[in-house]
Every structure is written in structure tokens, then in C-alpha cells.
């Protein structure tokens, strides 16, 4: 058993499971701000009903995101000690900033968001909702900054460190803001945010469409679905533009990753973009594919006749990433993005015509399209992280040549052995399987129960003779006991 391969599989498994929840939490946070804002603006009770329901779902996903995220911090120390030593100065500052500016803000107002509905005023609760949403976005900022620095390092120097007679290299920050705003940070942040927005919107649309198909909580479902649809449509179009700028940055700073994404084995003019295909590293070509000649050259250089370097020239300098995985993950992400643009645009057209909620096949599509939204986020991560192999920290360009960096094979802990990693993978698979079942079970219970405020939704009002809170119920019970016994209740 190869300890490097097992360690990579372990980290990929744990982070991909964790990455189900943070983007969903960020997207749902924005939806909560929208629904509560609409309630304060319009004073329409159904928006409060919707905000209360989605807040419960938000709390469940937030909890799973926190629990599954802790594991990776331990993996840095157990499996990737050499990596932690190399990037400690960079990651320490970024993760400390996340804790100070993001996590405390998010968790500090979380209790008000979840439990403050009947304890604070609507404006104060809306403020708490905004702070939780902003905290989630801030948290993604610092995590993405750290990850972007791995892809395009900046603002640092490489120092030698002597520990017990052994010489180690580590990256030391010399310009904090250059590290924060490294060449890929802004584009990557926007791409991550838009992916989260799309996921959150499709999550709301999925559950709302199910209610509409089952003829349950119709007003609630329509208000939730309509707002989420507009949000998803705008985010999907913006994601297309964001992806273009992201690809331009990859072409400049990580040309081997771009070549792997597009299956470009050989340097050529009029380099094509493949709509789909099957990269074959033996024959150095993409089989069964449909190419668009010159499109990659046009996207990278602005001229469809220009030459684009392939892996034949890039491999001696940068190394070759796993082409098949990178190519397929990238193209799946792109394909799903285009499906979302078309489907959301058509759904908006039906909404404008007033026939959306009666078009059952479109509603069924939105029920299951949530799976595509999760898949797109995961494939984006796979294409970005697998595509930078064999580097865990990419080299920087100095006079046109790559300098520094840390290879994945050099980032492992010296003490860990393959049997230990395999055992932990099996353990994590069991625990995460149980967590996934718990998440689905609790989510199913909340969806089956539906929003609580049925009275406001249907226009009915509770009977005046029914107890409205705990104190009223206790008073009524005491009166009932006294009527039966003839004695005051004790």
C-alpha cells in the first residue's frame, strides 16, 4: 500500500464530504437575508413563515459543516506534517483571521438567528441574520485565500529552518496583503461565492418544487421558489463570466493545469476546446470528443490562430497532472453550468407567463437538479486541486521559470504509515456514513413537517380560548384541577 496515495484519498474523501455543507450554508444565508428583508419591507406574514422554516434547515447544515470541518485540521498535523511546516506561517495568519473576523461573527449571532425569533424585534433579528450571512462569507474569504495562495503563491520568501539538526524549508510572509490578494484570490473567491449561491438557491427550489407538486404549503413554496429562481438565474450567468476570468488566470499561472483540463497533450496552433471526450494518455489524444477548433487559442490569447503550449512542452517544467480526472471534472462542471443557465432562463420565462407552477415536468426537474448543483461544486474542487498535481504548493514564476513550490510527495509526515491511514479511512467512512444518514433523516423530518406557521399561511387565526404560551397553559391546567377537586392547585 502506498502511504502517499492513501493520504491523498483520505483528505479528498473528508474534504469532499465537508464541502457538501459550507457552500450550502453560504447560499442559504443569502436566501434568509432575502426572505427576512422581504418580510420587513412588505409586512407579508408568509415571508416570515418562509424565513423561520429555512432557518431551521440552515442550522442543521451549519452544524454538519462545523463537525466535518474539524477533521481536516488534524489531518494537516497527522498526515501532512511537512506541508504544515512549510505553509504554517501563511495558513496560521489566514486561519487566525478567519477565527477573529468570521467564525466569531457568525457563531456570535447564530443563537439570535436560531432562537431569537420571539425574543428580539424583527429588525434586530434581521440584523443577526445579516451578520450570520456575512460571517459565512468572511469565513470563505480566508479559507479561499489560503487555498489560492497554494495555487499562486505571493508575498512570501522561502527560509531555511533547522530542527534537531535537520534543515527544513518554510514559506515566511513578507507582505501580508500581497499574500491575501495573490493573483488568483479575487477570481477564485467570486467563483466560490457564485457556486455557493447557486447551490443554496437550487436547494430552496428543490424543496419548494416538491411542495408544489404535492399541493402542500403552496403560498410558502411559491414565495420561496420565485426568489430562489431569480437568485439562481443571475448567479448562473455571472458564474459563466467568472469561469472565463478564472480560466484566463489558470492559463497564465498554471498552464499545465489548463492543458490537463482541455486534454491538450501537444503544443499546437488553433488549439481546440472539447465539448466532451475521453483523454488517452497512451495515444496522447482525446478520443470520442467533439472539438471546437481554435476556441482554446481564442480564449487564452485572443487570437484563434495563436499557439497554445501543450503537456509535451509543459511536463519537463511543471509536471503532468492526472489528465483524465482533471478533464472530466472540469467538463462536468462546465456542462452543469450551461444546463443551469438554460433551465433557469426557461423557468423564468414560465414564471413571467404565469405557468411555471403548473408545469409539472419543470418542477420535477428542479426537485432533482439539486444533485447537479452539489456535483458541480464538488467537480470544481476536483478540477482545481487534482489539476495542480504534482504540486501541493505551486511554484512561482521568476523570469518565466517556475521557482520554489512544494511537491505533494514531499509534504507527507515521516512517521505515518500506510496501515494507519487505511484504518482511519475505514473509520471515517463509517462515521461520515452515519452523519450523512443523520443529516438526511433530520432533513426529511423537517421537510415532511413543513413550515410551522400554518395559521398565517392559510389566513386562519388561532382560537382565542386556546393557550398561546407556557404560562397560559399552566394557568388553564391549574383552573382545570381546581374544578375537579374543589381545592386550589398546588
URUR-V718524 format. One record per backbone hydrogen bond with DSSP energy under -0.5 kcal/mol. CO is the residue of the C=O (numbers start at 1). NH is the residue of the N-H. If there is no record, write none. Layout:
co=CO nh=NH
co=CO nh=NH
This chain:
co=1 nh=3
co=2 nh=6
co=3 nh=7
co=4 nh=8
co=5 nh=9
co=6 nh=10
co=7 nh=11
co=8 nh=12
co=9 nh=13
co=10 nh=14
co=11 nh=15
co=12 nh=16
co=13 nh=17
co=14 nh=18
co=15 nh=19
co=17 nh=20
co=18 nh=21
co=18 nh=22
co=21 nh=25
co=22 nh=26
co=23 nh=27
co=24 nh=28
co=25 nh=29
co=26 nh=30
co=27 nh=31
co=28 nh=32
co=29 nh=33
co=30 nh=34
co=31 nh=35
co=32 nh=36
co=33 nh=37
co=34 nh=38
co=35 nh=39
co=36 nh=40
co=37 nh=41
co=38 nh=42
co=39 nh=43
co=43 nh=45
co=44 nh=47
co=44 nh=48
co=45 nh=49
co=46 nh=50
co=47 nh=51
co=48 nh=52
co=49 nh=53
co=50 nh=54
co=51 nh=55
co=52 nh=56
co=53 nh=57
co=54 nh=58
co=55 nh=59
co=56 nh=60
co=57 nh=61
co=58 nh=62
co=59 nh=63
co=60 nh=64
co=61 nh=65
co=62 nh=66
co=63 nh=67
co=64 nh=68
co=65 nh=69
co=66 nh=70
co=67 nh=71
co=69 nh=73
co=70 nh=73
co=70 nh=74
co=71 nh=74
co=71 nh=75
co=72 nh=76
co=73 nh=77
co=74 nh=78
co=75 nh=79
co=75 nh=80
co=79 nh=413
co=80 nh=84
co=81 nh=85
co=82 nh=86
co=83 nh=87
co=84 nh=88
co=86 nh=171
co=87 nh=91
co=88 nh=92
co=89 nh=93
co=90 nh=94
co=91 nh=95
co=92 nh=96
co=93 nh=97
co=94 nh=98
co=95 nh=99
co=96 nh=100
co=97 nh=101
co=98 nh=102
co=98 nh=103
co=99 nh=104
co=102 nh=106
co=103 nh=107
co=104 nh=108
co=105 nh=109
co=106 nh=110
co=107 nh=111
co=109 nh=113
co=110 nh=114
co=111 nh=115
co=112 nh=116
co=116 nh=119
co=116 nh=120
co=121 nh=125
co=122 nh=126
co=123 nh=127
co=124 nh=128
co=125 nh=129
co=126 nh=130
co=127 nh=131
co=128 nh=132
co=129 nh=133
co=130 nh=134
co=131 nh=135
co=132 nh=136
co=133 nh=137
co=134 nh=138
co=135 nh=139
co=136 nh=140
co=137 nh=141
co=138 nh=142
co=139 nh=143
co=140 nh=144
co=141 nh=145
co=142 nh=146
co=143 nh=147
co=144 nh=148
co=145 nh=149
co=146 nh=150
co=147 nh=151
co=148 nh=152
co=150 nh=394
co=155 nh=174
co=155 nh=175
co=157 nh=159
co=157 nh=172
co=159 nh=170
co=161 nh=163
co=161 nh=168
co=163 nh=166
co=166 nh=163
co=166 nh=168
co=168 nh=161
co=170 nh=159
co=172 nh=157
co=175 nh=179
co=176 nh=180
co=177 nh=181
co=179 nh=182
co=180 nh=182
co=182 nh=185
co=182 nh=186
co=184 nh=188
co=185 nh=189
co=186 nh=190
co=187 nh=191
co=188 nh=192
co=189 nh=193
co=190 nh=194
co=191 nh=195
co=192 nh=196
co=193 nh=197
co=194 nh=198
co=195 nh=199
co=196 nh=200
co=197 nh=201
co=198 nh=202
co=199 nh=203
co=200 nh=204
co=201 nh=205
co=202 nh=206
co=203 nh=207
co=204 nh=208
co=205 nh=209
co=206 nh=210
co=207 nh=211
co=208 nh=212
co=209 nh=213
co=210 nh=214
co=211 nh=216
co=212 nh=215
co=217 nh=221
co=218 nh=222
co=219 nh=223
co=220 nh=224
co=221 nh=225
co=222 nh=226
co=223 nh=227
co=224 nh=228
co=225 nh=229
co=226 nh=230
co=227 nh=231
co=228 nh=232
co=229 nh=233
co=230 nh=234
co=231 nh=235
co=232 nh=236
co=233 nh=237
co=234 nh=238
co=235 nh=239
co=236 nh=240
co=237 nh=241
co=238 nh=242
co=239 nh=243
co=240 nh=244
co=241 nh=245
co=242 nh=246
co=243 nh=247
co=244 nh=248
co=245 nh=249
co=246 nh=250
co=247 nh=251
co=248 nh=252
co=249 nh=253
co=250 nh=254
co=254 nh=257
co=254 nh=258
co=255 nh=259
co=256 nh=260
co=257 nh=261
co=258 nh=262
co=259 nh=263
co=259 nh=264
co=260 nh=263
co=263 nh=265
co=264 nh=311
co=265 nh=312
co=268 nh=308
co=270 nh=294
co=271 nh=296
co=271 nh=297
co=273 nh=292
co=276 nh=290
co=278 nh=287
co=279 nh=281
co=280 nh=284
co=280 nh=285
co=285 nh=280
co=285 nh=287
co=286 nh=289
co=287 nh=278
co=289 nh=291
co=290 nh=275
co=291 nh=293
co=292 nh=273
co=292 nh=295
co=294 nh=298
co=295 nh=299
co=296 nh=300
co=297 nh=301
co=297 nh=302
co=297 nh=303
co=298 nh=302
co=303 nh=306
co=306 nh=270
co=306 nh=271
co=308 nh=268
co=310 nh=313
co=310 nh=314
co=311 nh=315
co=314 nh=317
co=314 nh=318
co=314 nh=319
co=315 nh=319
co=319 nh=321
co=321 nh=323
co=322 nh=326
co=323 nh=327
co=324 nh=328
co=325 nh=329
co=326 nh=330
co=327 nh=331
co=328 nh=332
co=329 nh=333
co=330 nh=334
co=331 nh=335
co=332 nh=336
co=333 nh=337
co=334 nh=338
co=335 nh=339
co=336 nh=340
co=337 nh=341
co=338 nh=342
co=339 nh=343
co=340 nh=344
co=341 nh=345
co=342 nh=346
co=343 nh=347
co=344 nh=348
co=345 nh=349
co=346 nh=350
co=347 nh=351
co=348 nh=352
co=349 nh=353
co=350 nh=354
co=350 nh=355
co=350 nh=356
co=355 nh=358
co=355 nh=359
co=356 nh=359
co=358 nh=360
co=359 nh=362
co=359 nh=363
co=360 nh=364
co=361 nh=365
co=362 nh=366
co=363 nh=367
co=364 nh=368
co=365 nh=369
co=366 nh=370
co=368 nh=371
co=368 nh=372
co=369 nh=373
co=370 nh=374
co=371 nh=375
co=372 nh=376
co=373 nh=377
co=374 nh=378
co=375 nh=379
co=376 nh=380
co=377 nh=381
co=378 nh=382
co=379 nh=383
co=380 nh=384
co=381 nh=385
co=382 nh=386
co=382 nh=387
co=383 nh=387
co=385 nh=388
co=386 nh=322
co=386 nh=389
co=388 nh=391
co=390 nh=408
co=393 nh=406
co=396 nh=398
co=396 nh=403
co=398 nh=401
co=401 nh=398
co=403 nh=396
co=406 nh=392
co=406 nh=393
co=407 nh=410
co=408 nh=411
co=411 nh=83
co=417 nh=421
co=418 nh=422
co=419 nh=423
co=420 nh=424
co=421 nh=425
co=422 nh=426
co=423 nh=427
co=424 nh=428
co=425 nh=429
co=426 nh=430
co=427 nh=431
co=428 nh=432
co=429 nh=433
co=430 nh=434
co=431 nh=435
co=432 nh=436
co=433 nh=437
co=434 nh=438
co=435 nh=439
co=436 nh=440
co=437 nh=441
co=438 nh=442
co=439 nh=443
co=440 nh=444
co=441 nh=445
co=442 nh=446
co=443 nh=447
co=444 nh=448
co=445 nh=449
co=446 nh=450
co=452 nh=454
co=453 nh=457
co=454 nh=458
co=455 nh=459
co=455 nh=460
co=463 nh=466
co=469 nh=473
co=470 nh=474
co=471 nh=475
co=472 nh=476
co=473 nh=477
co=474 nh=478
co=475 nh=479
co=476 nh=480
co=477 nh=481
co=478 nh=482
co=479 nh=483
co=480 nh=484
co=481 nh=485
co=482 nh=486
